[in-house]
C-alpha cells in the first residue's frame, strides 16, 4: 500500500541519519521527495538510491538557517515537483557541549539559527504552497530533550524545547487550512550526530552505545527507521485527526 502516494515531501537534513531514513521510507510509500541538505554528495546518493528503486526524488543544497535559500529552494521544489504536501523539518545540529556559563554567544546562536530558525523559515515558506494544495502535514523533529532536561548541550535542549512549542502554536494557527503540525521526539538513535557527540565527549562509540542503551527501558539504542516509520504515519492520511501532538519514540526514556 502506498501510504503517501503522490504527496510532494520536503525533507531537510535528508542526507544522513534520520533524514535519510525519512526520505527513503516516504519514497517507498509513494511520495515524491525533495531531499535537502548541505552534504551534497551524501544527499545525491540518497536521491540516486530512491530513483534507482523506482521512486521519485530530487536533491537541493539547502542551508535552512538562510531564509533567502529556503524561499528559493521551496520555490524550485514547487516548480519541479508540485505543491508541497509534507514538510519534515529534520535538519539540526547538536552544538557546543559545555555548561551554560561557558558557552559563547556565537555557539548559542548557531544552534538556534539551524534548529529553530530553520524550522521557522521552512514552515513559513511551505505554508503558502500547502494552502494552495488544500492542506498538508508539517512534521518537526524535536527530541526527548524537548520534553525533559539533562545536564549537557544547553543550546540544543533549548532549541528542541522551542520546536515543541512552535509545533503546537502552528498546529492551532493553521488547523483551519487543513495543515497539521506535529512534533516527533526521538530517544537516542544511532546516527552520525550521536556518534560524533560521543567522540566529542571522549567516549569510544562502542562503549558509548552500551551506555546509551542502558538509559532506555527497552534496552537498546534506536535505529533511524524507528523514527522514519513514525514520520510516514504523520505524513499519511492515517493521522488525519492528529495535530498539535507529540509523537514520542524513545524506548521508554521519558516514561521513567
SERO-4910 file (N, C-alpha, C, O; in steps of 0.05 Angstrom, whole numbers):
BEGIN
 pado doro    nc1    nc2    nc3   cac1   cac2   cac3    cc1    cc2    cc3    oc1    oc2    oc3
  Unk    A     17    -24      0      0      0      0     18     25      0     36     27     16
  Unk    A     12     43    -18     27     69    -19     14     89      0     -6    102     -7
  Unk    A     25     92     23     12    107     44     14    137     40     -3    152     51
  Unk    A     33    147     24     35    175     19     37    180    -12     53    197    -20
  Unk    A     23    165    -27     25    166    -56     20    193    -67      0    206    -60
  Unk    A     38    203    -84     35    228    -98     37    253    -80     30    275    -89
  Unk    A     46    249    -56     50    272    -38     78    283    -41     98    268    -36
  Unk    A     81    308    -49    107    320    -51    117    326    -23    104    340     -8
  Unk    A    140    315    -16    150    316     11    178    328     11    196    319     -3
  Unk    A    182    348     28    208    361     31    220    350     57    207    352     78
  Unk    A    244    340     56    258    331     80    284    347     82    301    346     65
  Unk    A    286    362    104    311    377    109    330    360    124    322    343    140
  Unk    A    356    364    119    376    346    131    372    317    122    374    299    138
  Unk    A    365    314     97    356    288     87    379    270     78    373    248     68
  Unk    A    404    278     81    426    262     70    434    239     87    443    218     77
  Unk    A    433    242    114    443    221    132    424    218    155    405    233    159
  Unk    A    428    196    170    414    192    195    384    191    192    373    178    175
  Unk    A    370    206    210    341    206    210    330    216    184    310    205    173
  Unk    A    342    237    173    332    248    148    334    229    125    316    227    108
  Unk    A    355    214    124    359    194    103    336    173    105    324    165     85
  Unk    A    332    163    129    310    143    133    283    155    125    268    141    112
  Unk    A    277    179    133    252    191    126    249    193     96    228    187     85
  Unk    A    270    202     82    269    205     53    264    178     40    247    176     22
  Unk    A    279    157     48    276    131     35    248    119     40    236    108     22
  Unk    A    238    121     65    213    109     71    189    124     58    170    112     49
  Unk    A    191    151     58    170    166     45    169    159     15    147    155      3
  Unk    A    192    157      3    193    150    -26    182    121    -30    168    117    -49
  Unk    A    189    103    -13    179     75    -15    149     74    -14    136     57    -26
  Unk    A    137     93      2    108     94      5     95    112    -16     71    119    -12
  Unk    A    110    121    -36     97    134    -59    100    164    -61     90    176    -80
  Unk    A    115    176    -42    118    205    -43    139    213    -64    157    198    -70
  Unk    A    136    237    -75    158    250    -90    174    266    -70    163    284    -57
  Unk    A    200    260    -67    215    271    -45    236    291    -54    252    285    -72
  Unk    A    235    314    -42    256    334    -45    275    331    -22    269    339      1
  Unk    A    298    319    -27    318    315     -7    336    340     -5    348    348    -26
  Unk    A    337    353     18    353    377     20    374    373     43    368    360     63
  Unk    A    397    385     39    419    383     59    441    401     50    440    414     29
  Unk    A    462    403     67    487    416     59    508    396     53    530    404     44
  Unk    A    503    370     57    521    349     50    513    338     22    498    319     19
  Unk    A    524    351      2    515    347    -26    519    318    -36    501    306    -47
  Unk    A    542    307    -31    548    280    -41    530    260    -29    519    243    -42
  Unk    A    527    261     -2    510    242     12    481    246      4    466    227      2
  Unk    A    473    271      0    445    277     -7    439    266    -35    417    255    -39
  Unk    A    457    270    -54    453    259    -81    452    229    -81    438    217    -97
  Unk    A    467    217    -63    467    187    -61    440    177    -52    431    156    -61
  Unk    A    427    191    -34    400    184    -25    381    185    -49    365    167    -53
  Unk    A    383    207    -64    366    211    -87    371    189   -108    352    178   -119
  Unk    A    396    182   -113    402    161   -132    391    134   -123    381    119   -139
  Unk    A    392    129    -97    381    104    -87    351    103    -91    340     82    -99
  Unk    A    337    125    -85    308    126    -88    301    122   -117    284    105   -124
  Unk    A    313    137   -135    307    135   -163    314    108   -175    300     97   -193
  Unk    A    336     96   -165    345     70   -174    325     48   -166    325     27   -178
  Unk    A    310     53   -145    290     33   -136    262     39   -146    242     28   -137
  Unk    A    261     57   -166    235     63   -179    219     85   -166    196     90   -174
  Unk    A    231     99   -146    218    122   -134    223    148   -149    235    148   -170
  Unk    A    215    170   -137    219    196   -149    230    215   -129    218    220   -108
  Unk    A    254    226   -135    267    245   -116    286    263   -131    296    256   -152
  Unk    A    290    287   -119    310    306   -129    324    318   -105    314    319    -83
  Unk    A    349    326   -110    365    337    -88    368    368    -92    372    378   -114
  Unk    A    367    382    -69    374    410    -68    393    416    -45    389    406    -23
  Unk    A    414    431    -51    431    441    -29    415    463    -14    404    481    -26
  Unk    A    414    460     13    398    479     28    410    483     56    412    464     71
  Unk    A    416    508     63    423    516     90    397    527    101    388    549     94
  Unk    A    384    512    119    357    520    129    358    546    146    337    558    150
  Unk    A    382    554    155    384    578    171    385    603    154    387    625    165
  Unk    A    383    601    128    382    624    109    354    626     97    346    608     82
  Unk    A    340    647    104    312    649     93    313    652     63    296    641     49
  Unk    A    332    667     53    334    670     24    337    644     10    325    639    -11
  Unk    A    354    626     21    358    600      9    333    583     11    326    569     -8
  Unk    A    320    583     34    295    568     37    274    576     17    262    560      4
  Unk    A    270    602     15    250    613     -3    256    604    -32    238    596    -47
  Unk    A    281    606    -40    289    599    -67    285    569    -72    273    561    -92
  Unk    A    295    552    -54    293    523    -58    264    514    -58    256    498    -75
  Unk    A    248    524    -39    220    515    -38    205    524    -64    187    509    -73
  Unk    A    212    547    -74    200    555   -100    208    535   -122    191    529   -139
  Unk    A    233    527   -122    242    507   -143    228    480   -139    222    467   -158
  Unk    A    224    472   -114    211    447   -108    182    447   -120    174    428   -133
  Unk    A    168    469   -115    141    471   -125    141    471   -156    124    457   -168
  Unk    A    159    486   -168    161    486   -197    168    459   -208    158    451   -230
  Unk    A    186    444   -194    196    419   -205    179    395   -198    178    376   -214
  Unk    A    167    395   -174    153    371   -165    123    375   -161    107    356   -162
  Unk    A    115    400   -155     87    406   -149     84    418   -121    104    421   -106
  Unk    A     59    424   -114     54    437    -88     63    418    -65     59    394    -67
  Unk    A     73    430    -44     84    415    -21     61    404     -4     44    419      5
  Unk    A     61    378      1     41    365     18     53    358     45     38    357     65
  Unk    A     79    353     46     92    344     71    118    358     74    134    360     56
  Unk    A    123    369     98    148    381    105    159    367    130    146    367    151
  Unk    A    183    355    128    196    343    150    219    361    158    240    361    145
  Unk    A    216    376    180    236    394    190    255    378    207    252    377    232
  Unk    A    275    365    194    293    347    208    321    360    212    335    352    231
  Unk    A    330    378    195    357    388    197    363    400    225    347    414    236
  Unk    A    386    392    235    393    402    262    422    396    269    434    378    257
  Unk    A    432    411    288    460    406    298    459    404    328    440    414    341
  Unk    A    479    391    340    479    388    369    492    412    382    484    420    404
  Unk    A    513    423    370    526    447    382    545    441    405    552    418    410
  Unk    A    552    462    419    573    460    440    562    445    464    540    449    473
  Unk    A    579    427    474    572    412    498    588    423    522    609    412    530
  Unk    A    579    445    532    592    459    554    570    468    574    547    470    567
  Unk    A    578    473    599    559    486    617    550    513    606    565    526    591
  Unk    A    527    522    614    516    547    604    534    570    607    537    587    589
  Unk    A    548    572    630    565    595    635    590    596    618    605    616    619
  Unk    A    596    574    604    620    574    587    613    577    557    632    579    541
  Unk    A    588    577    550    580    578    522    582    607    512    574    626    525
  Unk    A    593    610    488    595    636    476    569    643    462    553    626    455
  Unk    A    566    669    457    542    678    442    541    665    415    520    658    405
  Unk    A    564    663    402    565    652    375    557    622    375    543    613    358
  Unk    A    566    607    395    559    579    397    529    576    402    517    558    390
  Unk    A    518    592    419    489    591    424    473    598    399    455    584    391
  Unk    A    481    620    386    466    630    363    466    610    339    446    608    325
  Unk    A    488    596    335    490    578    312    470    555    315    457    547    295
  Unk    A    467    545    339    447    523    344    419    533    339    403    520    326
  Unk    A    413    557    349    386    568    346    381    575    316    358    572    306
  Unk    A    402    584    302    399    591    274    390    566    258    372    569    241
  Unk    A    402    544    263    395    520    247    370    506    258    352    500    243
  Unk    A    370    501    284    349    484    296    322    498    300    301    486    298
  Unk    A    323    525    305    298    539    310    290    556    286    268    554    275
  Unk    A    309    574    277    302    590    253    298    573    229    282    579    211
  Unk    A    312    550    227    308    532    205    279    522    203    267    521    182
  Unk    A    268    514    226    241    505    227    222    528    220    203    524    205
  Unk    A    228    551    231    211    575    225    211    582    195    190    585    183
  Unk    A    235    583    183    237    591    155    223    570    137    208    578    119
  Unk    A    228    545    142    217    524    125    186    523    128    172    520    108
  Unk    A    176    525    152    148    526    156    136    550    142    115    548    128
  Unk    A    148    573    146    138    598    134    135    595    103    115    605     92
  Unk    A    154    583     91    154    582     61    140    556     50    137    554     26
  Unk    A    133    538     68    117    515     59     87    520     61     71    510     45
  Unk    A     79    536     81     51    541     86     36    552     62     14    542     56
  Unk    A     46    572     47     31    581     24     25    560      3      4    559     -8
  Unk    A     45    542     -1     41    520    -20     20    501     -9      3    492    -25
  Unk    A     21    494     16      2    476     28    -26    488     27    -45    473     22
  Unk    A    -28    514     31    -55    527     29    -66    524      1    -89    518     -3
  Unk    A    -49    528    -19    -58    525    -47    -67    497    -53    -85    492    -68
  Unk    A    -54    478    -39    -60    450    -44    -84    440    -28    -94    418    -32
  Unk    A    -93    457     -9   -116    449      7   -109    435     33   -127    424     46
  Unk    A    -84    435     41    -76    423     66    -48    410     64    -35    411     43
  Unk    A    -39    399     87    -13    387     87     -6    378    115    -21    381    134
  Unk    A     18    367    118     28    357    144     56    367    148     74    362    131
  Unk    A     60    381    170     87    390    178     96    374    202     82    372    222
  Unk    A    119    362    199    130    344    220    156    355    229    176    356    214
  Unk    A    157    364    254    181    376    265    196    357    284    185    347    303
  Unk    A    221    352    277    237    335    294    247    350    318    265    367    316
  Unk    A    235    344    341    245    354    366    263    333    379    282    324    365
  Unk    A    259    326    404    276    307    418    263    300    444    245    314    453
  Unk    A    273    279    457    266    275    485    273    300    501    260    306    521
  Unk    A    294    314    492    303    338    506    287    363    497    295    385    504
  Unk    A    265    358    483    245    379    480    223    375    501    204    390    502
  Unk    A    226    353    517    206    346    537    217    346    565    204    354    585
  Unk    A    242    336    568    256    335    594    284    347    591    294    350    569
  Unk    A    296    352    614    322    364    613    344    343    618    339    320    624
  Unk    A    369    352    615    393    336    620    416    355    624    415    377    613
  Unk    A    437    348    639    458    367    645    480    367    624    504    363    629
  Unk    A    472    373    599    492    375    577    479    391    554    455    397    554
  Unk    A    495    398    534    487    413    510    464    432    513    443    428    501
  Unk    A    466    453    530    444    471    535    432    484    510    408    486    508
  Unk    A    448    493    490    436    505    467    417    486    452    396    493    442
  Unk    A    426    461    450    410    440    436    383    436    450    362    436    438
  Unk    A    384    433    477    360    428    492    341    451    490    317    448    487
  Unk    A    352    475    491    335    499    489    321    500    461    298    507    459
  Unk    A    337    493    441    326    493    413    303    473    410    284    479    396
  Unk    A    306    450    422    286    429    418    261    435    435    239    427    427
  Unk    A    265    448    457    241    458    472    226    478    456    201    478    455
  Unk    A    240    495    442    227    515    424    211    501    402    189    509    396
  Unk    A    223    481    390    210    467    368    184    454    378    164    454    364
  Unk    A    184    443    402    159    431    413    136    451    414    114    446    406
  Unk    A    142    475    425    121    495    428    114    509    401     91    516    397
  Unk    A    134    512    384    128    522    357    108    504    342     90    513    328
  Unk    A    111    478    346     94    458    333     65    462    343     46    461    326
  Unk    A     61    465    368     34    468    379     21    495    370     -2    496    362
  Unk    A     37    516    369     28    542    360     19    540    331     -3    550    325
  Unk    A     36    529    314     29    528    286      6    508    281    -10    512    262
  Unk    A      3    488    297    -20    470    294    -46    485    298    -65    481    284
  Unk    A    -46    503    317    -70    519    322    -74    540    300    -97    546    292
  Unk    A    -52    553    292    -54    574    272    -65    564    245    -80    578    231
  Unk    A    -57    539    237    -63    530    210    -83    507    209    -87    495    187
  Unk    A    -96    501    231   -116    479    231   -138    484    211   -147    466    197
  Unk    A   -148    509    209   -170    515    191   -162    513    162   -179    511    144
  Unk    A   -135    513    157   -126    509    129   -122    480    122   -113    474    100
  Unk    A   -128    462    141   -123    434    136    -94    426    138    -86    405    127
  Unk    A    -78    443    151    -49    437    154    -45    427    183    -51    441    202
  Unk    A    -35    403    185    -30    391    211      0    395    218     17    393    201
  Unk    A      5    400    243     33    404    252     37    388    278     23    391    298
  Unk    A     57    371    277     63    354    300     93    352    304    109    358    286
  Unk    A    101    345    328    130    342    334    136    313    340    119    298    351
  Unk    A    160    304    333    169    277    339    193    279    358    210    297    356
  Unk    A    193    261    378    212    263    400    228    237    402    221    220    418
  Unk    A    250    235    387    266    211    389    282    209    415    290    229    426
  Unk    A    286    184    424    306    179    444    333    179    430    336    191    408
  Unk    A    353    166    441    379    164    428    377    144    405    371    121    409
  Unk    A    382    154    381    381    139    357    410    138    346    424    158    346
  Unk    A    418    114    336    446    111    327    449    125    299    443    113    279
  Unk    A    458    149    300    462    166    276    490    178    277    503    177    298
  Unk    A    500    189    255    526    202    255    527    224    276    549    229    287
  Unk    A    505    239    281    506    260    300    510    249    328    526    261    344
  Unk    A    497    227    335    501    216    362    529    204    365    542    208    385
  Unk    A    539    191    344    566    181    344    587    203    348    606    201    363
  Unk    A    582    225    334    600    248    336    599    260    364    619    268    375
  Unk    A    575    261    375    572    271    403    588    254    423    600    265    441
  Unk    A    587    228    419    602    211    437    632    215    435    646    216    455
  Unk    A    641    217    410    670    222    406    679    248    418    700    250    431
  Unk    A    663    269    415    670    295    426    669    295    457    682    311    470
  Unk    A    654    276    468    652    273    497    675    255    508    676    250    532
  Unk    A    692    245    489    714    229    498    708    199    501    724    185    512
  Unk    A    685    190    491    678    162    492    683    148    466    680    159    444
  Unk    A    691    122    468    692    106    444    663     99    437    647     92    454
  Unk    A    656    100    411    628     95    403    617     69    413    593     68    420
  Unk    A    633     47    412    622     21    421    614     22    450    593     11    458
  Unk    A    631     34    467    625     36    495    602     55    500    585     50    517
  Unk    A    603     77    486    581     97    489    554     86    482    534     93    494
  Unk    A    554     69    461    528     58    452    516     40    475    492     41    479
  Unk    A    533     26    488    524      9    510    513     26    533    492     20    545
  Unk    A    526     48    539    517     66    560    491     79    553    473     82    569
  Unk    A    488     87    527    463     99    518    440     79    519    417     85    526
  Unk    A    446     54    511    425     33    511    414     29    539    390     25    542
  Unk    A    431     32    559    423     28    587    404     50    597    390     46    617
  Unk    A    403     72    583    385     94    590    356     88    582    338    101    592
  Unk    A    352     69    564    326     64    553    315     38    565    328     17    563
  Unk    A    291     38    578    280     14    589    278     -9    569    279    -32    577
  Unk    A    275     -3    543    272    -24    523    299    -38    518    300    -59    506
  Unk    A    321    -26    528    347    -39    528    365    -36    504    384    -50    501
  Unk    A    359    -17    487    375    -13    464    374     16    455    356     31    463
  Unk    A    392     24    437    391     49    424    373     46    399    373     24    387
  Unk    A    359     67    392    341     65    369    356     65    342    379     72    341
  Unk    A    341     57    322    351     58    294    336     79    279    313     85    285
  Unk    A    349     91    258    335    112    243    307    105    233    290    122    234
  Unk    A    303     80    224    277     73    214    256     73    236    232     76    230
  Unk    A    264     71    262    244     73    283    231    100    283    207    103    289
  Unk    A    246    120    275    235    147    272    222    151    245    200    163    242
  Unk    A    234    140    224    224    143    197    195    133    194    179    145    181
  Unk    A    189    110    207    162     99    205    142    117    219    119    120    210
  Unk    A    151    130    241    133    149    254    127    173    237    105    183    237
  Unk    A    148    182    223    144    205    205    125    198    182    108    214    174
  Unk    A    128    174    171    110    165    150     81    166    160     63    174    146
  Unk    A     77    156    184     50    157    195     39    185    197     16    190    188
  Unk    A     55    204    207     45    232    209     42    245    182     26    263    179
  Unk    A     57    236    162     54    247    135     29    236    121     19    249    103
  Unk    A     21    213    129     -1    199    115    -29    208    125    -31    222    146
  Unk    A    -49    201    110    -76    207    118    -86    190    142   -107    194    152
  Unk    A    -70    170    149    -76    154    173    -77    172    198    -91    165    217
  Unk    A    -63    194    197    -61    212    221    -78    237    217    -71    258    228
  Unk    A    -99    236    201   -114    260    193   -127    274    216   -135    297    214
  Unk    A   -130    261    240   -141    273    264   -120    280    284   -126    286    307
  Unk    A    -95    280    276    -73    284    294    -59    311    288    -48    314    266
  Unk    A    -61    330    306    -46    355    303    -41    367    330    -56    363    349
  Unk    A    -18    381    332    -10    392    358      0    372    377      1    377    401
  Unk    A      6    348    368     13    326    385     43    321    385     58    330    368
  Unk    A     52    306    406     80    298    409     82    268    405     72    253    422
  Unk    A     94    259    384     99    231    380    126    223    392    147    230    381
  Unk    A    125    210    415    149    203    429    158    175    421    143    156    425
  Unk    A    182    173    410    193    147    401    220    144    415    241    151    404
  Unk    A    219    134    440    244    137    456    250    112    473    266    114    492
  Unk    A    239     89    466    246     65    481    239     66    510    251     52    526
  Unk    A    221     84    518    213     87    546    228    107    562    224    110    586
  Unk    A    247    121    549    264    140    564    249    160    581    255    163    604
  Unk    A    228    172    569    214    193    584    192    182    602    178    197    616
  Unk    A    188    156    602    168    143    619    178    140    648    162    135    666
  Unk    A    204    143    651    216    139    678    208    162    697    216    161    720
***
